[in-house]
Amino acid sequence: MSTPYPSASDLIQLFKEVPLGEATPKGVDAATGLPTLAGGRYVRERRLGEGSAGKVNLYRRASDGVLLAGKVVSEPRLRRQQLGRGTSAMQSFTRELGVLQHLEREADPCPYVARVREVLYSESSEKYYILMDYADLGSLWRGDDDDASVQGIEAPKGAAGDSGRVFDRCLLPSAGLARSPQGIRVLRRLGRQGLRALAGLHARGVVHGDLKPHNFMLRSRDGGKLGADSGKGELERLAASDLAIVDFGACTRFDPARAEESDRRVRNPGTFELAAPECLSGEAYTGRASDVWALAATLFYAAYGRLPFRGAHVDALFEHISQGAAGVDFPDAGEAGPAGADLRASLEAMFSVDAARRPTAASLLASDPFFSNPEDDSLDFADLAGAA
């Protein structure tokens, strides 16, 4: 018996705050000769990349020139693709759109989460166009050869036919940020933004389920003027960027008023290398605590330039993860000084094997020795002038 999936008309009813619009008619922009969507309302500037879910293009909103990232998803492909445990790509897609619609309905938008501005559908081509905030500085994932083969994470793919990469390169230094006092300041700011995003999602009853460097996108705060030709160094450009978390394909919902009983996940984690031990047990687990672990793994990567848990094969990886903080090889604090030691203590607490003892995002913001300090929230490139 086939599983019924929402049709395009069903999804129109799903979207109230983020309406499902008509992608056609398509055409050509008279001024640039570039292809357009929705009767000329959006102009496709160039391809940004391509992943398992479909292509991603850069669109310019004709009315005001705002740049948006548009994920182009084939509905037939969604219906065919299976993700494991009887879950189809279509189910994951509709769940993601439902959560994004829920977040848009909130009077106070969740901070540091990329917002969906519009969703279009073309009946003739059976494709969805998800138009989101554009993160012009790319992601935290470097796609280094040493890490590109990890389970579930792929190195970024450039668009065929494009001249050069869309993003100049990942701004994250290869050795990470926790090697200098300046880098520690940038990392603290980034970590606090990640925690504020996570605390906001959890307060709204949403578990992300697949936090990783690839989903930590960066947006410049100066209107996209921090390109490679800006004369600014990596740390300066990072300091002048804001986090935008993306990809809610593995998310789940729970009732915040009954969080302890309703936040129970049974699905596989999005990416094994960043999964908490309880995610690999086959038993139900608390999604919020697993999000905190995955955030810690992502921040470890940002701090030291490598993932904290590795294995030559899946069994070895799972064994390493089961050790928690005790199995993590932390570099010496070096020039980072006391702040580097505080960072290590914070990450060790987030890597607690016992999910019940793991701090929450809200508690880390409130009282953690490293992440509760707000002094670098207003950090800008001028504060790090001349930093590498």
C-alpha angles and dihedrals in degrees: 000000000000120000113242114237127193115269124220090265090051090053091053087063091046092058116068103140093030101037123207105239133190114266094202148115094060120195147143128285108243094214100047106017089233122140118263139205134212098019094313097312091120128037118203107228102179146318116281099187147295133252140169092285096051144275126326119212134183112240130189118213104231095211097062109001094248113157118229133182111234122201110204111207128184113224094207089051091051091052093050100044119089121200100192136272090053093299117137126208087243091058091049091048095051091045090053093049091048091054093046089050089050091052092049090052091061114103090224111045116229108261121245095009117121108248126224110231099185142346119215130191130199114204092192095056096025092229134139122216113203108194113200140165109292117238101207096185097057127227137308091251111103096190091220117180091243093058103028094091098057116126112274098001122100130191111251113273120224119220116263111248096017117128104237130335121314091228114045088230138301108296093215110107112240091242093047132241102283095081099087140027090250093051091048090056091053090046093051090052092048092046093050090051090051091049092048090051091049094045089050093050093047092048087054093050098256129131112196095205099192111053111163139139090268090062095048102093124183128219124192114235095215099069097271099308096127099089125139089273093057093093091236124128125236095263092046091052092046090050090055095049134087129217121249115185115209142178114060095178092119097042128125134195130229137173109262090204089059098029099144093057101029100046097080120133126190101171124104116267117261095242123016097212091062097038123118118237093254090057090064097049098084089235129107114276141182111270097203093057092048089052089056091052092049091048089052090052090049093049090047087056090049091047100046107016097244140073117264097226125048138159138180088232137008096268091051090048092051090049091052092049091050089064092063118189091351090066097049118105104219116192119229114277089240115167091355088080123186092349089060090054091049090051091053092050091050094050092046089056090049089050093058110143089216104075091201090061095047112108119245123240090249094051092049090055091047105045114359112126092230108027100038092066108100097186094108098045091101094043113144136178091264088065091058101037110162095015115139 
